[in-house]
């Protein structure tokens, strides 16, 4: 069974899960023709319906780590939809979150496979059942099918489609911000030059209601590869410069995208990774609450490398701006070492950058032997 990786970052907790899958997508010739070499940014209607209902649950109202409470849009959502919080679907989704909080991912993930046709919700026929489970938690049936009648009824009674349509302008602004600050095309080009690995389509699925949720997976069918990226909207701070804003948002996205490129190479080097990173106490803070979600050498190494690659990307794209580079990398080290518990990240990324500077063709796969040998010596 194939797996899909995703991360929920809650305060200083970083939890890693996996999605299972079985023929979850259908990419026909028409879909391939329309989406080949495209980068799409979406605030999907069905997913937004799901996030709004989740925001009305007790869990969503109380937990700012799963639903973003910090926007005027959230205030509008609560004002508009709170009168419908007694609808049966709200209680059912709250019970689902009580059963396992990772349903905050599974429910919107599977909702992406459906669309409104008038007032009815119908399968798209493209993404069928992409989110079957996370870790040891699995669902046997697509939950959207279970809740279909309730979702249709809630949407009709609350006037959801009218609300969604009236906010299209706001959604378009958020999507434009992604194009301005995410530099996804540049990331794709950089990664595919360094991995000799091509992915045909990127699809960013975002929402202003997503809090600290980052997720990604590559799906393949009919020879066509597409990445789905579940991400928050672009982060902003009035104290940031434009350059720093772009660098921070690039980092958030880059460290998700590059999992899809690192994974296949690490799989080929699994035996050496298991030897070099076997001593967990040398690589991770065992007291950090998020570390149990990286239970083996491969998970630990891949997290080091996916974040380490951003150092290389930053060096290539704004390394000449010494102040900006040092500010970004200093923040990166703080996150990885102090907050997330990857205690040797600063040394790891410094050695990775040293290897990269010496490399003639800049191919990441060729850096693995020296990097893993260095890890063994630690």
N, C-alpha and C positions, 0 to 999 in steps of 0.2 A: 504494500500500500504506500503510495506516495504521500509526502507530507508538505504542509504549508507552514511557514514560520511567521510568527507575529509577536509584537511586544506591546504590553500595556505598561506605561510608566506612571506610577502613582506615587507622588511625593518622591521619596528616595528609593522606592521599590520598583524594580524592573522585572516583569514577569514574562517568561517566554513559553509559548504554547505551540501546538501544531494542529493543522487541519488535515483530516484524512480526505481521500477522494477516490471516486470510481466513475470514469466517463462522465465527468461533471460538466464538460463543455462540448459544443458543436460549432466548429468554425467551418462554414461552407465556403464555396468559392466566392460568393458575393460578399460575405463578411470579410474575407481575406483581401479582396480587391479594394474595399472601402477603407480598410484599416491599416494596410501595409505601410510601414515607415511613418506612422502617425503617433502623435502624443496628444491624448485627450484629457481635459480637465472637466470633471463632472460633479454637479450636485444633483444626484439622481433623485427623481420624484418618489419612488418607492422607498428608497433608503431614508429620505427625509421624513416621510410618514413614520417610519419605524423609529427614528431618532426622537421625533416629537412625542410619540407615545411613551418611549422609554424615559423621556424627560419628565413626564407626568407621574411616573411610578414613585413610590416611597424612596427606592434606591436612587433614582435620578434626581429627585428633589434634595436629597440629603448628601449625596456624594459628588463633590465637584471634580473628582478625578476621572469620573466616567462621562459626565455631562458638563460642558463648558457653561458656567453661570456668569461669565464676565463680559457679556456683550448686551447691547440694547436689543439685539435680535432675540436673545434668550428671554428677556423681559417681555417682548412682544408675544413670543410663543406661550409663555405662562399666562399672560393676560387673556389671550385669545382662546386657548385650549383648556385652561383649568376648569371651566364649567363642565367639561366632558371627562373629567378625571375619574368619575364614577362609572364610566363605561366598562363593561365586562373585560374588554381587551386590555385595559390598563392593569387591572388586577391579575390577569393571566400572565402578562409579561413581567409584572413585579414578582410573581411566584416563580417564573422562570429564572429571574436574576437571583432570587433567594436560593433556588436549587443549585445554581452555579453562576458566579458573576461573569464567567467568560461568555455567557450568552449575550453580553453587551457587544460581542464581536460576531457570534454565530447568527444572530437574528438579522442585523443589517447586511451581513455577508450574503446570506441566502436571499434576502429581499432584492438584491441586485439582479436576480434571475427572473423578476416579474415586472410588469408594467400595467399602467391603467389603459383600458380600452373602454372609453366612456366612463361609466361608474363601476365597471367590473375590473377585477385584477386578473390578468392572464400571464402565463409563462412567456418569456421572450423567445425561448427555444435555443438560446445561446449558452447562458450559464444555468445549468439545471439544478445541481446540488453541490455547490463548491465548498460549503462549510459543514462538514459532517461531524466534526469533533475537534476538541483541543486537549492535547495530552491524553489522559485516561478517560476524559469525559467525551462521550459520543452520543449522537442522536441517530435513531434508526430511520426516521422519516423527516423529510424537509419540513421544518416547523411552520413555514409560511403556508403550506397546504393545510396544516392543522388550524391555523388562525384565519384562513382566507375570508370566511363569511364575516367574522368579527372586524377584520381590517376594512373590508368594504363598507360595513355598517358605520364604523367610526368615521371614516373619511366622508361619507355622505352626510351624516348628522352634524359633523363639526364644520363642514365646508372646507375641508383640507385642500382640495384641488384649487379652490378660489384663492386661499391663502398662499399656496405655492406659486400660483400664477402671478399674484400681486407682488411677490418678492423676487421675481425673475431678474429685475434690474439690480437688486442687491447681490443676488447670486452671481450675476455676470461680472460685477465689480470684484468679487472674491476670486473668480476664475481669472480675470485679467491680472490681478495681483500675483497669482501663481505664475503666469507667463512672464511677468516683470521681474520677479525675485527668485523663482525656483531654479532657473537655468537648467531645466531637465534635458533639453537637447544637447547642451554642452556636456552634461554628465554622461549621457548615453554615448556620445562620440568618444569621450576620454576613456570610458570603460571598455568599449569594444575595440579600441586600438591596443589596449593593454592586456586583453584576455582572448583575442581572436575568437570571440563568441558573439553572435548576433541575435538580438531579440527583436522581433518584427514590430511590436506595438507596445506602447506604454499607456496605461489608463489610470489616472489619478481619481480616486473616489473620495471626495471630501465633504465636510458639512461644518457650518458654524457651531453646531452642537457637539462635535467631537472634542473631547478634552485631551487627555494624555494617552492617545491610542495610535500606535504605528503598526502597520501590518503590510506584508507583501507576499506575493507568490507568483510564480510563472506557470501559466497553463499552456499546454501544447495539444494541438489537434490538427490533423490533415497537413502536417509539416509547417504549421504556423504557430509561432510562440508569442504570447501576450502576457505582460506583467500587469497585475492589479495591485495598486498601491492605496491602502486605506490610511489617510493622513488627516491631521487637523488642517485648518486654514492657515494661511501665512501668518507668522508671528510678527508682532510689531511692538516697538517701544519708542516713545517720543524722544528718549535720550540717545537712541542709536543713530549713527550716520547711515546714509544710503548704502555705502559699501559694506558696513558691518551687518546691516539688515539682510543684504543679499547673502553674505557669507554664512550667517547663522541659519537661514532658511535652507540654503543649499546643503548644509551639514545635516540637518534633520532629514532631508529627503535622500541625500546621497547614501547615508548609512543604512537605509532600507533597501534602496535599489541594488547596491553592490552585493547584498546577500545572494542575489540570483546569479551573480558571476563567480563569487568566491566558492559557493557550494560545490559545483562540479569539480573544481581543482582540489579542494580539500578532500573530497571523497577519494580521489586517486592517491592522496598522501596520508590516508587514515592511519596506517600502521606507524609511521614515523611521528605523526601528531600524538598518537596514544602513548608513545615513549617520551616525547619531549615535554608534554604537558600533563604528565600523570600525577605529579606532586601538586595537588590543588592548593595547599597552604602557601606555596611559593607564588601563585598566580592570582589568587582571589582571597578576599577577606571573608573568612568562613562565617563571621558574625553578621554580615550584610544580609538583609532580608530578601534581597533579590537573587542572591547567588544560587540557592537551591534550584532555580529554574535553568541553570547551566550545569547539568549534573555530570558531564563527562568531558574529557579533554577536547573533543571535537567542538562542542558548544563553546567552551572557553576560548579556544584558539580562534574560531571564526568570529567571535565577538571582538577579540583583540584586533584581528586583521581588518574586519569591515570598518571599524572606526579608525584604524591606523591608515587605511587607504585614503581617508579624507585628508589626512596630513599631507599625503603626496599630491592629492588634487589641489589642495590649498597652496602648496608650494609652487605648482605649475601655473596657477591662475592669479594669485596675488602675492606670491612670495617676495616680489621686489618691493612691495609696500611693507617694510619691516614692522612698523608699528601695528598695522592691521593683522599681519600674520601672527605676531607674538600675542596679540590680544585674543585672537580666535583660538590658537593652539593652547594658550594658557587656560582658557575656559574649558577647552576640551579635556585637558589633563585633570582639571578640578572635577568635572563631571564623572569621568571614568574612574579616577583613583578614590576620591573622597566620598562621592555620592553613590557610585555603583559598585565599588569594591574590587575593581580590576587593578590591583595594587602595583603592578609593574608596567602599566600602560605607558608611562612617560619614557621609560627606558626602551620598551619594545618599539614604540613609534619612532624614537630617535634612531634606533639601529635600522629600522625599516627604511627611513628616509636616507640614511647613509648608504645602504645597499642600492637604493633607487638612483641616487645621484651618480653612482659609479656604473650603473647599467647602461649599455649602449642602446639596446632596443626597447627598454622600459617594460618588458613583458613581466607581469606579476608572477606567472607560474615559474619563471626561472629564478625568482627570489626565494622560493619555498625552501630549497635545500639549505641555503646559508641561514635563513631565518629559523628553521627548525633545529639546525645544529647549534645556533646561538641559544635557543630555548633549552636545549639539552644541557648546556653548560651552566645554566642558572641554578 
